[in-house]
């Protein structure tokens, strides 16, 4: 699937959730929690969340581990 210019913006919105929760590199949040915060803070719709998460994973900003999303060093630097 092709990425859209907005996908980076959605990815940075996902990263902002980690920043707001004071998550450091190597720490995790539950995937469900991140999704709920993205949607309830009106950062976008469900497909926007998925596109942003995919973008962040492709850029190695985040890593998905067993329903947990781990913030990487590069993701922390990108915040």
N, C-alpha and C positions, 0 to 999 in steps of 0.2 A: 504494500500500500504506500502510495506517495505521501510525503509529509507536506504540510501546508505551512506558510509563514506563521500562522497563528499557533501552530503546535508548540513552537518555542515559548510563546507567551503562556500557554496553558501549562507547559512544563515548569516554567518559573513560578506560576501560581502554586503548583504542587510543592515546589521547594519552599515557598513562603510559609506553608503549613508547618514544615519542619523547623523553620526559623522561629515561628510564633510559639512552638512548643519547646524551644530551646534544645533541640536535638543536635548532638555533636556527631562528627564523622564516626561511623561504625555503629551508631545506635539506631534503633528501629522504632517504627510506629506500626500498629496494625493496619493492614491494607483497608479494611472496612472503615476505620476511623478517618483515614486520609480521604477516602471517597466521600464520606458523609460531610466532612468539613468543607471539601471542595464544592459540593452541591449546596450546602446550607449557607455558605458565604457568597453564593451567587457568582462563583468564579467561572462558571460555564455549565454545560449540560453533561449528561452521562458520556456521550461520544467525545466531548471535549476533554473530559477527565482521562478517558482511555487513550486518546491521542497524545495528551500531555505526558502521561505516565510512560507510554511507549517511547516517546521522544527522549525523555529523561533516562530511561534504561538504555536506549541506543547510544546515548552520549556518555554513559557510565557515571551519571550523576546519582542514580539510584540503582538499587539491586533488589529484586523480588526474591525473598527466601521464605517458602512455606507460609504464605499469607501474611508475611511481614515485609515491610519496605524498609530497606537499610540505606541510610545516607552515606555516600562515599566522600572521600576527601575532595574529589573534583566537584561533586555536588555542593558541598559546603562552601567551596571557593566561589562557586557560581551564584550563590544566594545574594 
